[in-house]
Amino acid sequence: MKTRKAIPILRSLLVAVGLCMGTLQASAQEVPTFTRQDTLRGSITPERAWWDLTYYHLNITVNPADSSIRGVNTIQYKVIGPQQRMQIDLQPPMRLEKVVQNGVALPVQQDGNAYFVQLPEQQTGTTNSVEVYYGGKPQVSVNPPWSGGLTWRHDSNGKPFAASSCQGDGASLWWPCKDHMYDEPDSMQISVTVPKGLMDVSNGRLRSVERHPDGSNTFNWFVRNPINNYGVNVNIADYVHFGEQYQGEKGPLDCDYYVLRENLEKAKKQFRDVPRMLKAFEHWFGPYPFYEDSYKLVEVPYLGMEHQSSVTYGNRYRNGYLGRDLSGSGWGNKFDFIIIHESGHEWFANNITYQDIADMWIHESFTAYSEALFVDYHYGKKAGADYVIGTRANIQNDRPIIGYYSVNNSGSGDMYYKGANMLHTLRQLVPDDEKWRSILRGLNKDFYHQTVTTAQIETYLSEHIGRNLTPVFDQYLRDVRIPRLEYRNEGGKLQYRWANTIATFDLPVKVRMDGKEKWLEPTTAWQQLPGASRKTTLETDRNFLVSTAPLKAR
């Protein structure tokens, strides 16, 4: 199973009130109001902490005719502490009907989106299971994938075309589970029964198809690796399949593609980006993390998402983001954004997974930077830099990138391109690209199939870059300001400092001074550099996410 370590409580509490170990200037943003339901959803409650999730078997029937789901989820767990009260999450309008253990229906108490099950005595160290029966019409997503739920559409032939997407709002929108990211099953079976003429594509590998007298079919998928709950998906359509094998770092990798019939020829052309993606990302990040479960790209009726080994695609078979280059550099039109970005999440989201959604930057910052690394690999280092620097136009600086802990709250959307540019800035502190590559590959090796905290990632990067980067992370992740390098000439001496920052900010920076490159080690206190003339100017290297401001001499 994935490693689970408690979030450092003191640091979490300080961040929750807008402080970080005394260094962070409080944001002007008001603290949101959180409810008991937010806490039940976002925290490791006592009713969650005592059992270790080991296996799910989600066995459901999906009826597109009335947009309903009905079935049972078998939850297997290991008892790791003395408790008899279990929290299972399921959001209305879905209904939990009963919970059964060893043939006996158990008492259940509902508290909003959480159901508390009273179990018989559970012996520490034993492995047990419960069967959770449920049904209903799940929430329909009004803006997939940014709002969670099911999307129900039809293809051009009038056949149902449906898919799930639920990051943020939670997997419990459509199936009962332990809906917190810190704990994942070691493996999972997903059995989905759909009407005649339709197919379900879910995570992992297809083990069997059961044919029923009424013409319906049950598709049995099995996931051999740990999987985060929002990564579990159902995709239902009249799919056609084609595939290929990619010769990767761990041997042959099965790549399977499921698309609508009318899009088969377009898909055969557009999905050529998959082997290009795998070549670039295995170079930078290490082997694809789920060889045992294959790689799949599945067409869906929304833009797309990073479901583990079942990446969903809806970019209309166009390069860029629905045909648009988000970087404005020209390089974004050289690849299909959804194939590259969502597949990058197989390393950062599905292999390395945040424990708390407040740390969602771990998924999105590295994956947004993966777009630039893809460009770097195929078109050169300057092209990759052009791309990531171009995405700075999308930065809002509206609120901190890290959200509030233990209440299911994510931070600013700046976790994408501000986060990517923070990582690009850190890359400049590494002496060569092979060292940078070893750091990225090391993250995926050392945290392989684990859930992690921001503290773990910060510590790892500090140790391997060889510098205490806490002030840098506090600045870019917990503050909203962009550092400004101020300088002035005083009597032939150049003075410089960081401004618009937290008090302890001390990022080294490469500058161009009188036509020559030079490294400076500014702090927030004025420092002097002898030998400058009144005409001397500083220009910061464009690869750093900072600004520069000349000041008049006093």
Backbone hydrogen bonds, N-H to C=O, Kabsch-Sander energy under -0.5 kcal/mol:
donor,donor_aa,acceptor,acceptor_aa,energy
12,S,8,P,-2.2
13,L,9,I,-2.5
14,L,10,L,-2.3
15,V,11,R,-2.4
16,A,12,S,-2.2
17,V,13,L,-0.9
17,V,14,L,-0.8
18,G,15,V,-2.1
19,L,14,L,-3.0
23,T,20,C,-2.2
34,F,32,P,-0.6
39,T,35,T,-1.7
40,L,36,R,-2.7
41,R,37,Q,-2.2
42,G,38,D,-2.6
43,S,39,T,-1.8
45,T,43,S,-1.5
48,R,45,T,-1.9
49,A,45,T,-2.4
50,W,46,P,-0.9
51,W,48,R,-1.2
52,D,78,K,-2.9
53,L,51,W,-0.7
54,T,76,Q,-2.5
55,Y,76,Q,-1.5
56,Y,187,S,-1.1
57,H,74,T,-1.8
58,L,189,Q,-2.4
59,N,57,H,-0.7
59,N,72,V,-2.8
60,I,58,L,-0.6
60,I,191,S,-2.8
61,T,70,R,-3.0
62,V,193,T,-2.6
63,N,61,T,-0.5
63,N,68,S,-2.6
66,D,63,N,-1.1
67,S,63,N,-0.8
68,S,63,N,-1.7
69,I,136,G,-2.8
70,R,61,T,-1.9
71,G,134,Y,-2.2
72,V,59,N,-2.5
73,N,132,V,-2.4
74,T,57,H,-2.4
74,T,72,V,-0.5
75,I,73,N,-0.6
75,I,130,V,-2.9
76,Q,55,Y,-3.1
76,Q,74,T,-0.6
77,Y,128,N,-2.9
78,K,52,D,-2.5
79,V,126,T,-2.9
80,I,50,W,-2.8
80,I,78,K,-0.6
81,G,50,W,-0.9
83,Q,81,G,-1.0
86,M,84,Q,-0.5
86,M,117,V,-2.4
87,Q,47,E,-1.8
88,I,86,M,-0.6
88,I,115,Y,-2.8
89,D,177,C,-2.7
90,L,113,N,-2.5
91,Q,172,S,-3.0
94,M,91,Q,-1.6
95,R,135,G,-2.9
97,E,95,R,-0.6
97,E,133,Y,-2.7
98,K,133,Y,-1.2
100,V,131,E,-2.6
101,Q,104,V,-2.5
104,V,101,Q,-1.7
106,L,99,V,-3.0
109,Q,116,F,-2.5
111,D,114,A,-3.6
114,A,111,D,-1.8
115,Y,88,I,-3.1
116,F,109,Q,-3.4
117,V,86,M,-3.1
117,V,115,Y,-0.6
118,Q,107,P,-2.5
119,L,84,Q,-3.6
119,L,117,V,-0.7
123,Q,121,E,-0.5
125,G,79,V,-3.1
126,T,123,Q,-2.1
128,N,77,Y,-2.4
128,N,126,T,-0.5
130,V,75,I,-1.9
131,E,100,V,-2.8
132,V,73,N,-2.4
132,V,130,V,-0.5
133,Y,98,K,-2.8
133,Y,131,E,-0.6
134,Y,71,G,-2.5
135,G,95,R,-1.8
136,G,69,I,-1.4
139,Q,173,L,-0.6
141,S,150,L,-2.0
146,W,143,N,-1.3
147,S,143,N,-1.5
149,G,165,S,-2.6
150,L,139,Q,-2.4
151,T,163,A,-2.9
152,W,150,L,-0.5
153,R,151,T,-0.5
153,R,161,F,-2.5
155,D,159,K,-2.8
158,G,155,D,-2.1
161,F,153,R,-2.7
162,A,236,I,-2.7
163,A,151,T,-1.8
164,S,234,V,-1.8
165,S,149,G,-1.9
169,D,167,Q,-1.5
170,G,166,C,-2.6
173,L,170,G,-1.6
174,W,171,A,-2.2
175,W,171,A,-1.5
177,C,89,D,-1.7
179,D,177,C,-1.2
180,H,178,K,-2.1
183,D,180,H,-0.9
186,D,54,T,-1.6
187,S,54,T,-0.9
188,M,223,V,-2.1
189,Q,56,Y,-2.3
190,I,221,W,-2.9
191,S,58,L,-3.3
191,S,189,Q,-0.5
192,V,190,I,-0.5
192,V,219,F,-2.1
193,T,60,I,-2.7
194,V,217,N,-2.5
198,L,195,P,-1.6
199,M,237,A,-2.7
201,V,235,N,-2.5
205,R,222,F,-2.2
207,R,205,R,-0.7
207,R,220,N,-3.1
208,S,220,N,-1.2
210,E,218,T,-2.7
211,R,209,V,-0.5
212,H,216,S,-2.4
215,G,212,H,-2.2
217,N,194,V,-2.2
218,T,210,E,-2.5
219,F,192,V,-2.7
219,F,217,N,-0.5
220,N,208,S,-2.6
220,N,218,T,-0.6
221,W,190,I,-3.0
221,W,219,F,-0.7
222,F,205,R,-2.4
223,V,188,M,-3.5
224,R,222,F,-0.6
227,I,185,P,-0.9
231,G,228,N,-0.9
232,V,229,N,-1.1
235,N,201,V,-0.7
236,I,162,A,-3.2
237,A,199,M,-1.9
239,Y,237,A,-1.5
240,V,259,V,-2.6
242,F,257,Y,-1.9
244,E,255,C,-2.3
246,Y,253,L,-2.8
247,Q,245,Q,-0.5
248,G,246,Y,-1.4
248,G,251,G,-2.4
251,G,248,G,-1.6
253,L,246,Y,-2.7
254,D,252,P,-0.5
255,C,244,E,-2.9
256,D,254,D,-0.5
256,D,295,Y,-2.6
257,Y,242,F,-3.0
258,Y,297,L,-2.2
259,V,240,V,-2.2
261,R,238,D,-0.7
263,N,260,L,-1.8
264,L,261,R,-1.4
267,A,263,N,-2.7
268,K,264,L,-2.2
269,K,265,E,-1.2
270,Q,266,K,-2.9
271,F,267,A,-2.9
272,R,269,K,-1.3
273,D,270,Q,-1.5
274,V,271,F,-1.8
276,R,272,R,-0.9
277,M,273,D,-2.6
278,L,274,V,-2.7
279,K,275,P,-2.3
280,A,276,R,-2.0
281,F,277,M,-3.0
282,E,278,L,-2.4
283,H,279,K,-1.2
284,W,280,A,-2.2
285,F,281,F,-3.3
286,G,281,F,-0.6
286,G,282,E,-1.0
291,Y,288,Y,-0.6
293,D,290,F,-1.1
294,S,290,F,-0.7
294,S,291,Y,-1.0
295,Y,254,D,-2.6
297,L,256,D,-2.0
298,V,311,V,-2.8
299,E,258,Y,-2.9
300,V,313,Y,-2.6
303,L,144,P,-0.5
305,M,312,T,-0.9
310,S,307,H,-2.3
311,V,296,K,-1.5
312,T,305,M,-2.3
313,Y,298,V,-3.0
314,G,303,L,-2.0
318,R,315,N,-0.8
320,G,335,F,-3.4
321,Y,324,R,-3.5
322,L,320,G,-0.9
323,G,319,N,-0.9
324,R,321,Y,-1.2
326,L,324,R,-0.8
328,G,325,D,-0.9
333,N,330,G,-0.9
334,K,331,W,-1.8
335,F,332,G,-0.5
337,F,320,G,-1.4
337,F,335,F,-0.8
338,I,320,G,-0.5
340,I,336,D,-2.1
341,H,337,F,-3.3
342,E,338,I,-1.7
343,S,339,I,-1.1
344,G,340,I,-1.9
345,H,341,H,-1.0
346,E,343,S,-1.9
347,W,344,G,-1.4
348,F,344,G,-1.7
349,A,347,W,-0.8
349,A,352,I,-1.3
350,N,345,H,-2.4
351,N,346,E,-0.6
352,I,347,W,-2.0
353,T,351,N,-0.6
353,T,450,Q,-2.3
355,Q,452,V,-2.3
359,D,356,D,-2.5
360,M,357,I,-1.7
362,I,359,D,-2.0
363,H,360,M,-1.2
364,E,360,M,-2.2
365,S,361,W,-2.7
366,F,361,W,-0.8
367,T,363,H,-1.5
368,A,364,E,-2.7
369,Y,365,S,-2.0
370,S,366,F,-1.4
371,E,367,T,-0.9
371,E,368,A,-0.6
372,A,368,A,-0.8
373,L,369,Y,-2.1
374,F,370,S,-2.4
375,V,371,E,-2.0
376,D,372,A,-2.9
377,Y,373,L,-2.6
378,H,374,F,-2.1
379,Y,375,V,-3.2
380,G,375,V,-0.6
380,G,376,D,-1.7
384,G,380,G,-2.1
385,A,381,K,-2.3
386,D,382,K,-2.8
387,Y,383,A,-2.2
388,V,384,G,-2.3
389,I,385,A,-2.5
390,G,386,D,-2.0
391,T,387,Y,-1.3
392,R,389,I,-1.4
393,A,390,G,-1.3
394,N,391,T,-2.1
395,I,392,R,-1.8
401,I,477,L,-0.7
402,I,477,L,-2.1
403,G,358,A,-1.7
407,V,404,Y,-0.7
409,N,404,Y,-0.9
411,G,401,I,-0.6
412,S,400,P,-2.3
415,M,412,S,-1.8
416,Y,413,G,-1.8
418,K,414,D,-1.2
419,G,414,D,-1.9
420,A,416,Y,-1.8
421,N,417,Y,-1.7
422,M,418,K,-1.9
423,L,419,G,-2.1
424,H,420,A,-2.2
425,T,421,N,-2.0
426,L,422,M,-2.3
427,R,423,L,-2.0
428,Q,424,H,-0.8
428,Q,425,T,-0.9
429,L,426,L,-1.6
430,V,427,R,-1.4
436,W,432,D,-1.8
437,R,433,D,-2.9
438,S,434,E,-2.3
439,I,435,K,-1.7
440,L,436,W,-2.1
441,R,437,R,-2.7
442,G,438,S,-2.1
443,L,439,I,-2.1
444,N,440,L,-1.5
445,K,441,R,-1.5
446,D,442,G,-3.5
447,F,443,L,-2.1
448,Y,445,K,-1.2
450,Q,351,N,-0.9
450,Q,447,F,-1.7
451,T,3,T,-1.3
452,V,353,T,-2.9
457,I,453,T,-1.7
458,E,454,T,-3.1
459,T,455,A,-2.4
460,Y,456,Q,-2.3
461,L,457,I,-2.5
462,S,458,E,-2.5
463,E,459,T,-2.6
464,H,460,Y,-2.3
465,I,461,L,-2.3
466,G,462,S,-1.7
467,R,462,S,-1.8
469,L,467,R,-0.9
473,F,469,L,-2.5
474,D,470,T,-2.8
475,Q,471,P,-1.8
476,Y,472,V,-2.5
477,L,473,F,-2.7
478,R,473,F,-0.7
478,R,474,D,-0.9
479,D,475,Q,-0.7
484,R,499,A,-2.6
485,L,547,S,-3.2
486,E,484,R,-0.8
486,E,497,R,-2.5
487,Y,549,A,-1.6
488,R,495,Q,-2.1
490,E,488,R,-0.5
490,E,493,K,-2.8
493,K,490,E,-1.4
494,L,529,L,-2.4
495,Q,488,R,-3.1
495,Q,493,K,-0.5
496,Y,527,Q,-1.9
497,R,486,E,-2.0
498,W,523,T,-3.4
499,A,484,R,-2.5
503,A,23,T,-0.5
505,F,502,I,-1.4
509,V,520,L,-2.3
511,V,518,K,-3.3
512,R,539,E,-2.4
513,M,511,V,-0.5
513,M,516,K,-3.2
514,D,537,T,-0.8
516,K,513,M,-1.7
518,K,511,V,-2.5
520,L,509,V,-2.7
523,T,525,A,-0.6
527,Q,496,Y,-2.0
529,L,494,L,-2.7
531,G,492,G,-0.6
532,A,492,G,-1.0
532,A,529,L,-0.6
536,T,533,S,-1.5
539,E,512,R,-1.4
541,D,510,K,-2.9
544,F,541,D,-1.8
546,V,544,F,-2.1
547,S,483,P,-2.3
549,A,485,L,-2.8
551,L,487,Y,-3.3
